[in-house]
Amino acid sequence: MTIHEVVSPVLALGARVDLSHGDGVLACRLQTVHRSTLHLALPSDTRRVDSLREGARVSLAMYLPIAGNEASGACLETETTIREWIWKRPLVLVVGPVHEWRERPRRAARRERRQLSARIVIEDGREYVGRTQDISASGVSLMVAGLEDVGEGTTGRLTLQVDDGLWCDDLPVRVARVRHWLRSAGRSVEIGAQLQLSSELQSLRWQECLRWLGVEE
């Protein structure tokens, strides 16, 4: 899929909007639309960040769900400017103007929400634990705490544990995406790990895990 312009998408109130800036990413919800400006409700634990000052440039990513599943729909992107803060509950950030959106290619494989214990050991030997956010036939998205200085393209080994004891051990992966999320408890890092299966045994083990979890291949 090539990136193309979407001039006037349907903006559903309550839709997830990820706001990216110099310090990381904030997961927001679309509260209201006033002509070319958007009011974004920030998470309840958000603290004011210096880089989110009036006039700062930010990027927005909006997710259009299919059948209520935000992970399965299109992702639209745009760049805009912070207009003002509205200090109420929830905290609201006004951004705009927004005139055009671009559709961003997403993973071709269908993604399913699954929360599994995960461990990733990157190529230099550092080890981190976390939980998966979603799983597809081609890889996983997982959230870890404290991960620093890991860039896209880094290779590593991934281990997943299903509650009843089914394990996928030391599967080779490539870090395809790194996103830093700002939370009251500190910075969390979302990793998009793409599988790099190199043997029939690894492929069979992964297919077994997908069937157990009810994830489409």
PADO-185908 format. One record per residue: residue number from 0; residue in one letter; y, z, x of N, C-alpha, C in turn. Coordinates in nm, 3 decimals. Each point is the difference from the previous one (the first is absolute). Layout:
BEGIN
NODE/NUM/a/Y/Z/X/Y/Z/X/Y/Z/X
...
This chain:
BEGIN
NODE/0/m/-0.119/0.000/0.084/0.119/0.000/-0.084/0.124/0.000/0.088
NODE/1/t/0.094/-0.085/-0.030/0.126/0.000/0.074/0.101/0.086/-0.072
NODE/2/i/0.096/0.054/0.076/0.105/0.081/-0.060/0.096/-0.093/-0.073
NODE/3/h/0.034/0.033/-0.125/0.094/-0.083/-0.074/0.094/0.089/-0.079
NODE/4/e/0.108/-0.060/-0.048/0.104/0.075/-0.068/-0.038/0.027/-0.145
NODE/5/v/0.030/0.120/-0.046/-0.015/0.037/-0.141/0.137/0.050/-0.043
NODE/6/v/0.075/-0.084/-0.072/0.141/0.030/-0.026/0.015/0.118/-0.094
NODE/7/s/-0.074/0.003/-0.109/0.022/0.105/-0.101/-0.134/0.052/-0.053
NODE/8/p/-0.068/0.082/0.077/-0.126/0.056/-0.049/0.025/0.101/-0.112
NODE/9/v/-0.106/0.027/-0.076/0.010/0.102/-0.104/-0.003/0.136/0.068
NODE/10/l/0.108/0.077/-0.016/0.011/0.130/0.064/-0.042/0.107/-0.100
NODE/11/a/-0.120/0.051/0.018/-0.053/0.100/-0.092/0.046/0.138/0.042
NODE/12/l/0.064/0.072/-0.090/0.043/0.135/0.031/-0.122/0.086/0.032
NODE/13/g/0.013/0.080/0.104/-0.112/0.081/0.045/-0.084/-0.067/0.107
NODE/14/a/0.030/-0.128/0.030/-0.078/-0.071/0.102/0.022/0.062/0.136
NODE/15/r/-0.102/-0.005/0.083/0.009/0.050/0.137/0.087/-0.092/0.084
NODE/16/v/0.092/0.060/0.074/0.086/-0.074/0.093/0.000/0.075/0.133
NODE/17/d/-0.045/-0.064/0.107/0.002/0.061/0.133/0.129/-0.040/0.069
NODE/18/l/0.076/0.099/0.045/0.127/-0.022/0.067/-0.018/0.025/0.149
NODE/19/s/0.018/-0.104/0.082/-0.018/0.010/0.145/0.135/0.006/0.068
NODE/20/h/0.011/0.089/0.100/0.124/0.016/0.076/-0.036/0.043/0.141
NODE/21/g/0.099/0.038/0.077/-0.022/0.027/0.142/-0.094/0.113/0.029
NODE/22/d/-0.011/0.099/-0.090/-0.083/0.117/0.026/-0.137/-0.006/-0.065
NODE/23/g/-0.027/-0.103/-0.080/-0.130/-0.008/-0.064/0.009/-0.061/-0.138
NODE/24/v/-0.092/0.041/-0.086/-0.011/-0.056/-0.135/0.000/0.113/-0.102
NODE/25/l/0.071/-0.023/-0.110/-0.002/0.093/-0.112/-0.060/-0.069/-0.121
NODE/26/a/-0.093/0.066/-0.067/-0.062/-0.053/-0.120/0.084/0.042/-0.120
NODE/27/c/0.065/-0.095/-0.066/0.092/0.028/-0.111/-0.056/-0.057/-0.129
NODE/28/r/0.069/0.030/-0.109/-0.031/-0.059/-0.129/0.128/-0.060/-0.058
NODE/29/l/-0.013/-0.118/-0.060/0.116/-0.066/-0.061/0.038/0.076/-0.126
NODE/30/q/0.122/0.056/-0.001/0.045/0.080/-0.113/0.077/-0.084/-0.101
NODE/31/t/0.104/-0.069/0.047/0.080/-0.086/-0.088/0.050/-0.120/0.080
NODE/32/v/0.042/-0.103/-0.074/0.059/-0.120/0.059/0.137/-0.022/-0.064
NODE/33/h/0.105/-0.011/0.083/0.135/-0.028/-0.049/0.047/-0.129/0.066
NODE/34/r/-0.015/-0.110/-0.074/0.035/-0.132/0.053/-0.074/-0.025/0.130
NODE/35/s/0.071/-0.005/0.112/-0.067/-0.031/0.128/-0.028/0.124/0.083
NODE/36/t/0.018/0.119/-0.056/-0.030/0.123/0.073/-0.122/0.069/-0.061
NODE/37/l/-0.075/0.068/0.086/-0.119/0.073/-0.042/0.021/0.148/0.024
NODE/38/h/-0.044/0.083/-0.093/-0.002/0.145/0.018/-0.144/0.040/0.030
NODE/39/l/-0.021/0.054/0.120/-0.133/0.036/0.045/-0.016/0.151/0.002
NODE/40/a/-0.098/0.052/-0.074/-0.028/0.143/0.001/-0.085/0.031/0.122
NODE/41/l/0.047/0.094/0.083/-0.069/0.036/0.123/-0.100/0.112/-0.027
NODE/42/p/-0.101/0.013/0.086/-0.096/0.110/-0.017/0.070/0.135/-0.003
NODE/43/s/-0.058/0.095/-0.072/0.065/0.129/-0.020/0.021/0.077/0.130
NODE/44/d/-0.081/-0.030/0.103/0.013/0.074/0.126/0.087/-0.071/0.103
NODE/45/t/0.075/-0.104/-0.044/0.083/-0.076/0.093/0.121/0.080/0.045
NODE/46/r/0.028/-0.007/0.130/0.122/0.057/0.054/0.091/-0.112/0.046
NODE/47/r/0.129/0.022/-0.003/0.093/-0.106/0.041/-0.023/-0.034/0.147
NODE/48/v/-0.006/-0.131/0.028/-0.025/-0.051/0.134/0.125/-0.071/0.049
NODE/49/d/0.038/0.023/0.126/0.123/-0.058/0.053/0.004/-0.151/-0.011
NODE/50/s/-0.116/-0.066/0.020/-0.002/-0.146/-0.004/0.019/-0.055/-0.141
NODE/51/l/-0.011/0.086/-0.102/0.019/-0.043/-0.138/0.142/0.029/-0.047
NODE/52/r/0.096/-0.039/0.079/0.140/0.021/-0.036/0.050/-0.120/-0.081
NODE/53/e/0.112/0.021/-0.070/0.059/-0.109/-0.077/0.035/-0.116/0.093
NODE/54/g/-0.037/-0.121/-0.041/0.028/-0.119/0.080/-0.114/-0.041/0.092
NODE/55/a/-0.103/0.083/0.014/-0.113/-0.033/0.087/-0.086/-0.108/-0.063
NODE/56/r/-0.053/-0.090/0.083/-0.090/-0.105/-0.046/-0.143/0.055/-0.008
NODE/57/v/-0.069/-0.034/-0.107/-0.137/0.044/-0.020/-0.081/-0.117/-0.055
NODE/58/s/-0.132/0.013/0.010/-0.091/-0.097/-0.058/-0.074/0.065/-0.116
NODE/59/l/-0.023/-0.076/-0.105/-0.074/0.049/-0.116/-0.127/-0.082/-0.018
NODE/60/a/-0.107/0.066/-0.039/-0.125/-0.067/-0.037/-0.040/0.053/-0.137
NODE/61/m/-0.013/-0.089/-0.097/-0.036/0.039/-0.136/-0.138/-0.055/-0.032
NODE/62/y/-0.080/0.082/-0.067/-0.137/-0.035/-0.029/-0.016/-0.026/-0.149
NODE/63/l/-0.056/-0.117/-0.034/-0.023/-0.037/-0.139/-0.147/0.020/-0.031
NODE/64/p/-0.034/0.104/-0.075/-0.142/0.033/-0.021/-0.069/-0.098/-0.093
NODE/65/i/-0.131/-0.010/0.018/-0.086/-0.073/-0.092/-0.090/0.102/-0.067
NODE/66/a/0.007/0.006/-0.132/-0.081/0.095/-0.079/0.019/0.142/0.049
NODE/67/g/0.126/0.035/0.035/0.031/0.136/0.040/-0.033/0.035/0.142
NODE/68/n/-0.054/-0.095/0.077/-0.039/0.027/0.139/0.105/-0.058/0.093
NODE/69/e/0.085/0.088/0.059/0.108/-0.047/0.086/-0.052/-0.069/0.125
NODE/70/a/-0.120/0.035/0.043/-0.054/-0.058/0.123/-0.047/-0.143/-0.019
NODE/71/s/-0.010/-0.048/-0.125/-0.059/-0.131/-0.023/0.101/-0.110/-0.028
NODE/72/g/0.124/0.034/-0.032/0.097/-0.099/-0.039/0.080/-0.058/0.115
NODE/73/a/0.103/-0.079/-0.037/0.084/-0.063/0.101/0.094/0.102/0.062
NODE/74/c/0.044/-0.030/0.121/0.099/0.083/0.068/0.123/-0.085/0.025
NODE/75/l/0.116/0.045/-0.048/0.126/-0.071/0.017/0.090/0.077/0.095
NODE/76/e/0.074/-0.072/0.086/0.086/0.063/0.098/0.142/-0.054/-0.010
NODE/77/t/0.096/0.084/0.040/0.139/-0.042/0.009/0.073/0.093/0.095
NODE/78/e/0.117/-0.042/0.046/0.086/0.085/0.082/0.128/0.027/-0.079
NODE/79/t/0.051/0.122/0.013/0.121/0.036/-0.073/0.072/0.113/0.071
NODE/80/t/0.094/0.064/-0.069/0.087/0.102/0.060/0.002/0.124/-0.086
NODE/81/i/0.006/0.116/0.064/0.016/0.126/-0.074/0.143/0.011/-0.051
NODE/82/r/0.013/0.024/-0.128/0.133/0.013/-0.062/0.045/0.145/-0.010
NODE/83/e/-0.088/0.086/-0.050/0.038/0.141/-0.014/-0.123/0.084/-0.031
NODE/84/w/0.018/0.133/0.018/-0.099/0.099/-0.040/0.046/0.062/-0.132
NODE/85/i/-0.095/0.029/-0.087/0.028/0.075/-0.121/-0.080/0.130/0.009
NODE/86/w/0.072/0.111/0.012/-0.065/0.129/0.026/-0.039/0.067/-0.130
NODE/87/k/-0.120/-0.032/-0.045/-0.056/0.063/-0.119/-0.151/0.007/0.020
NODE/88/r/-0.072/0.046/-0.099/-0.145/0.006/0.007/-0.059/-0.104/-0.095
NODE/89/p/-0.079/-0.097/0.052/-0.027/-0.021/0.143/0.121/-0.060/0.070
NODE/90/l/0.003/0.012/0.132/0.104/-0.059/0.081/-0.006/-0.152/-0.016
NODE/91/v/0.117/-0.063/-0.018/0.006/-0.145/-0.026/0.083/-0.068/0.107
NODE/92/l/-0.050/-0.113/0.048/0.070/-0.082/0.097/0.034/-0.132/-0.068
NODE/93/v/0.129/-0.037/0.003/0.045/-0.125/-0.060/0.009/-0.105/0.110
NODE/94/v/-0.068/-0.113/-0.019/-0.001/-0.107/0.099/0.040/-0.131/-0.067
NODE/95/g/0.060/-0.090/0.079/0.036/-0.131/-0.052/0.109/-0.064/0.084
NODE/96/p/0.034/-0.122/-0.031/-0.058/-0.081/-0.109/-0.136/-0.057/0.037
NODE/97/v/-0.081/-0.023/-0.103/-0.130/-0.064/0.017/-0.002/-0.124/-0.089
NODE/98/h/-0.014/-0.116/0.062/0.002/-0.125/-0.076/-0.132/-0.076/0.008
NODE/99/e/-0.065/0.003/0.116/-0.123/-0.077/0.018/-0.108/0.083/0.067
NODE/100/w/-0.122/-0.028/-0.034/-0.116/0.065/0.059/-0.089/-0.105/0.063
NODE/101/r/-0.076/0.039/0.100/-0.099/-0.087/0.063/-0.139/0.060/-0.022
NODE/102/e/-0.096/-0.083/-0.033/-0.135/0.048/-0.016/-0.068/0.007/0.136
NODE/103/r/-0.058/0.117/0.030/-0.066/0.023/0.128/-0.150/-0.014/-0.017
NODE/104/p/-0.066/-0.075/0.090/-0.146/-0.010/-0.010/-0.063/0.138/0.012
NODE/105/r/-0.104/0.026/-0.078/-0.074/0.125/0.007/-0.144/-0.030/0.037
NODE/106/r/-0.074/0.103/0.033/-0.139/-0.020/0.036/-0.072/-0.077/-0.111
NODE/107/a/-0.073/-0.104/0.041/-0.068/-0.084/-0.099/-0.109/0.079/-0.073
NODE/108/a/-0.068/0.089/0.069/-0.108/0.076/-0.063/0.058/0.103/-0.097
NODE/109/r/-0.066/0.018/-0.112/0.044/0.097/-0.100/-0.006/0.141/0.057
NODE/110/r/0.104/0.078/-0.023/0.005/0.137/0.049/-0.027/0.098/-0.113
NODE/111/e/-0.072/0.106/0.034/-0.032/0.105/-0.097/0.044/0.134/0.056
NODE/112/r/0.059/0.082/-0.087/0.042/0.134/0.041/-0.122/0.087/0.024
NODE/113/r/-0.012/0.051/0.122/-0.107/0.092/0.033/0.053/0.101/0.101
NODE/114/q/-0.028/0.129/-0.025/0.041/0.108/0.089/-0.122/0.050/0.076
NODE/115/l/-0.012/-0.041/0.126/-0.114/0.040/0.083/0.050/0.063/0.129
NODE/116/s/-0.079/0.093/0.052/0.031/0.055/0.132/-0.019/-0.110/0.104
NODE/117/a/0.093/-0.006/0.095/-0.002/-0.107/0.099/0.035/0.054/0.138
NODE/118/r/-0.057/-0.063/0.102/0.037/0.029/0.138/0.018/-0.132/0.073
NODE/119/i/0.108/-0.012/0.075/0.022/-0.120/0.078/0.021/0.040/0.146
NODE/120/v/-0.072/-0.065/0.088/0.014/0.021/0.144/0.056/-0.129/0.057
NODE/121/i/0.123/0.006/0.053/0.062/-0.122/0.049/-0.045/-0.028/0.143
NODE/122/e/0.037/-0.116/0.051/-0.060/-0.053/0.123/0.021/0.087/0.123
NODE/123/d/0.106/0.084/0.000/0.022/0.085/0.117/-0.069/0.136/-0.012
NODE/124/g/-0.079/0.020/-0.106/-0.077/0.122/-0.016/0.061/0.104/-0.092
NODE/125/r/0.124/-0.018/-0.042/0.060/0.097/-0.092/-0.067/-0.009/-0.137
NODE/126/e/-0.020/0.115/-0.061/-0.074/0.009/-0.126/0.086/0.065/-0.107
NODE/127/y/-0.004/-0.056/-0.122/0.079/0.051/-0.111/-0.087/0.002/-0.125
NODE/128/v/0.026/0.099/-0.085/-0.073/0.009/-0.127/0.100/-0.016/-0.113
NODE/129/g/-0.048/-0.047/-0.113/0.085/-0.021/-0.117/-0.083/-0.033/-0.120
NODE/130/r/0.063/-0.069/-0.098/-0.070/-0.041/-0.122/0.040/-0.142/-0.033
NODE/131/t/-0.098/-0.074/-0.053/0.028/-0.136/-0.041/0.087/-0.001/-0.126
NODE/132/q/0.082/-0.105/-0.011/0.079/-0.023/-0.121/-0.066/-0.105/-0.088
NODE/133/d/-0.048/-0.106/0.062/-0.073/-0.102/-0.073/-0.097/-0.069/0.095
NODE/134/i/-0.097/-0.070/-0.061/-0.106/-0.067/0.076/-0.020/-0.140/-0.058
NODE/135/s/-0.022/-0.096/0.087/-0.038/-0.134/-0.043/-0.115/-0.046/0.089
NODE/136/a/-0.053/-0.118/-0.030/-0.110/-0.052/0.080/0.043/-0.028/0.143
NODE/137/s/0.131/-0.020/0.023/0.046/-0.036/0.134/0.058/0.116/0.080
NODE/138/g/0.020/0.116/-0.063/0.057/0.111/0.075/0.042/0.115/-0.088
NODE/139/v/0.075/0.093/0.059/0.043/0.119/-0.072/0.146/0.030/0.035
NODE/140/s/0.062/0.076/-0.090/0.130/0.058/0.028/-0.020/0.151/0.002
NODE/141/l/0.045/0.066/0.107/-0.019/0.143/0.009/0.127/0.069/0.046
NODE/142/m/0.015/0.125/-0.041/0.116/0.081/0.033/-0.041/0.109/0.098
NODE/143/v/0.073/0.007/0.111/-0.026/0.103/0.100/0.130/0.070/0.033
NODE/144/a/-0.007/0.120/0.055/0.118/0.077/0.036/0.014/0.002/0.152
NODE/145/g/0.124/-0.014/0.046/0.029/0.020/0.141/-0.030/-0.117/0.090
NODE/146/l/-0.037/-0.115/-0.054/-0.032/-0.115/0.084/0.129/-0.060/0.055
NODE/147/e/0.006/-0.015/0.131/0.120/-0.054/0.064/-0.039/-0.113/0.095
NODE/148/d/0.091/-0.093/0.020/-0.014/-0.104/0.103/-0.127/-0.082/-0.014
NODE/149/v/-0.039/-0.028/-0.121/-0.112/-0.091/-0.022/0.055/-0.125/-0.067
NODE/150/g/-0.011/-0.113/0.068/0.058/-0.123/-0.051/-0.102/-0.089/-0.068
NODE/151/e/0.051/-0.097/-0.075/-0.086/-0.098/-0.063/-0.073/-0.079/0.109
NODE/152/g/-0.126/-0.027/-0.025/-0.082/-0.069/0.099/-0.090/0.093/0.080
NODE/153/t/0.027/0.132/-0.008/-0.085/0.098/0.070/-0.141/-0.002/-0.060
NODE/154/t/-0.100/0.012/0.085/-0.138/0.005/-0.048/-0.053/0.143/0.004
NODE/155/g/-0.104/0.024/-0.076/-0.058/0.134/-0.004/-0.132/0.000/-0.075
NODE/156/r/-0.047/0.121/-0.031/-0.126/0.019/-0.072/0.026/0.090/-0.120
NODE/157/l/-0.053/-0.040/-0.115/0.025/0.070/-0.126/-0.130/0.058/-0.054
NODE/158/t/0.008/0.126/-0.046/-0.113/0.066/-0.064/0.045/0.051/-0.136
NODE/159/l/-0.078/-0.026/-0.104/0.029/0.045/-0.136/-0.114/0.088/-0.050
NODE/160/q/0.036/0.099/-0.081/-0.102/0.087/-0.060/0.016/0.000/-0.150
NODE/161/v/-0.107/-0.034/-0.070/-0.004/0.012/-0.146/-0.050/0.139/-0.033
NODE/162/d/0.046/0.055/-0.112/-0.024/0.141/-0.032/-0.146/0.042/0.009
NODE/163/d/-0.091/-0.087/-0.040/-0.140/0.041/-0.002/-0.069/-0.018/0.135
NODE/164/g/0.078/-0.036/0.104/-0.058/-0.006/0.133/-0.020/-0.138/0.056
NODE/165/l/0.028/-0.107/-0.078/-0.013/-0.136/0.052/0.111/-0.027/0.100
NODE/166/w/-0.038/-0.041/0.121/0.098/-0.022/0.106/0.001/-0.146/0.042
NODE/167/c/0.118/-0.045/0.040/0.014/-0.126/0.074/0.054/0.039/0.137
NODE/168/d/-0.082/-0.011/0.102/0.033/0.056/0.131/0.055/-0.104/0.096
NODE/169/d/0.113/0.033/0.063/0.053/-0.076/0.114/0.006/-0.150/-0.024
NODE/170/l/0.058/-0.039/-0.113/0.018/-0.143/-0.026/0.121/-0.050/0.079
NODE/171/p/-0.010/-0.115/0.067/0.114/-0.051/0.076/0.109/-0.051/-0.093
NODE/172/v/0.125/0.039/0.028/0.113/-0.040/-0.083/0.118/-0.042/0.088
NODE/173/r/0.090/-0.072/-0.061/0.128/-0.038/0.061/0.111/0.051/-0.088
NODE/174/v/0.100/0.065/0.058/0.114/0.051/-0.078/0.088/-0.118/-0.039
NODE/175/a/0.002/-0.031/-0.129/0.076/-0.115/-0.049/0.138/0.040/-0.052
NODE/176/r/0.019/0.128/-0.032/0.128/0.044/-0.057/0.021/0.147/0.033
NODE/177/v/0.122/0.037/0.034/0.037/0.139/0.024/0.128/0.028/-0.077
NODE/178/r/-0.003/0.099/-0.087/0.119/0.036/-0.078/0.020/0.151/0.008
NODE/179/h/0.123/0.042/0.028/0.033/0.142/0.011/0.063/0.046/-0.132
NODE/180/w/-0.059/0.104/-0.058/0.048/0.053/-0.127/0.067/0.135/0.024
NODE/181/l/0.111/0.021/-0.067/0.075/0.124/0.014/-0.036/0.093/-0.115
NODE/182/r/-0.044/0.121/0.034/-0.039/0.101/-0.099/0.055/0.135/0.044
NODE/183/s/0.008/0.094/-0.095/0.056/0.131/0.033/-0.083/0.071/0.105
NODE/184/a/-0.131/-0.026/0.002/-0.087/0.066/0.097/0.005/-0.067/0.138
NODE/185/g/0.073/-0.109/0.012/0.008/-0.070/0.127/-0.033/-0.147/-0.016
NODE/186/r/-0.008/-0.068/0.112/-0.026/-0.143/-0.002/-0.150/-0.027/-0.010
NODE/187/s/-0.037/-0.085/-0.095/-0.137/-0.048/-0.011/-0.001/-0.149/0.031
NODE/188/v/-0.112/-0.048/0.048/-0.011/-0.139/0.040/-0.112/-0.066/-0.079
NODE/189/e/0.033/-0.113/-0.062/-0.100/-0.080/-0.070/-0.046/-0.113/0.092
NODE/190/i/-0.130/-0.012/0.017/-0.057/-0.103/0.085/-0.081/-0.096/-0.086
NODE/191/g/0.026/-0.127/0.016/-0.084/-0.102/-0.058/-0.099/-0.045/0.106
NODE/192/a/-0.128/0.034/-0.017/-0.102/-0.029/0.100/-0.087/-0.115/-0.047
NODE/193/q/0.000/-0.108/0.077/-0.080/-0.118/-0.034/-0.132/0.005/0.075
NODE/194/l/-0.109/-0.016/-0.072/-0.132/0.008/0.062/-0.023/-0.118/0.094
NODE/195/q/-0.066/0.029/0.112/-0.036/-0.101/0.099/-0.150/0.011/0.027
NODE/196/l/-0.080/-0.021/-0.103/-0.144/0.020/0.010/-0.061/-0.106/0.091
NODE/197/s/-0.082/0.045/0.094/-0.052/-0.090/0.103/-0.153/-0.010/0.000
NODE/198/s/-0.066/0.068/-0.092/-0.146/-0.007/-0.004/-0.048/0.001/-0.144
NODE/199/e/-0.120/-0.049/-0.020/-0.058/-0.003/-0.134/-0.023/0.141/-0.052
NODE/200/l/-0.037/0.091/0.088/-0.022/0.139/-0.041/0.129/0.062/-0.054
NODE/201/q/0.111/-0.022/0.071/0.128/0.053/-0.048/0.036/-0.060/-0.136
NODE/202/s/-0.020/-0.130/-0.018/0.032/-0.066/-0.126/-0.085/0.055/-0.114
NODE/203/l/-0.129/0.021/0.025/-0.087/0.053/-0.103/0.040/0.142/-0.038
NODE/204/r/0.038/0.080/0.099/0.041/0.138/-0.027/0.127/0.002/-0.084
NODE/205/w/0.094/-0.088/0.032/0.126/-0.006/-0.075/-0.025/-0.049/-0.143
NODE/206/q/-0.084/-0.099/-0.017/-0.032/-0.049/-0.133/-0.067/0.109/-0.084
NODE/207/e/-0.084/0.079/0.063/-0.064/0.112/-0.070/0.104/0.101/-0.048
NODE/208/c/0.096/0.028/0.088/0.107/0.094/-0.037/0.082/-0.055/-0.116
NODE/209/l/0.035/-0.129/0.002/0.078/-0.060/-0.107/-0.075/0.007/-0.133
NODE/210/r/-0.130/-0.030/0.002/-0.079/0.007/-0.124/-0.004/0.144/-0.053
NODE/211/w/-0.015/0.097/0.089/-0.004/0.140/-0.040/0.131/0.042/-0.067
NODE/212/l/0.110/-0.052/0.052/0.132/0.035/-0.054/0.041/-0.086/-0.118
NODE/213/g/-0.076/-0.104/-0.032/0.035/-0.087/-0.110/0.117/-0.091/0.031
NODE/214/v/0.014/-0.039/0.125/0.108/-0.088/0.043/-0.052/-0.142/0.007
NODE/215/e/0.076/-0.095/-0.059/-0.042/-0.139/-0.001/0.014/-0.060/0.138
NODE/216/e/-0.096/-0.084/0.038/0.006/-0.070/0.129/0.071/-0.134/-0.016
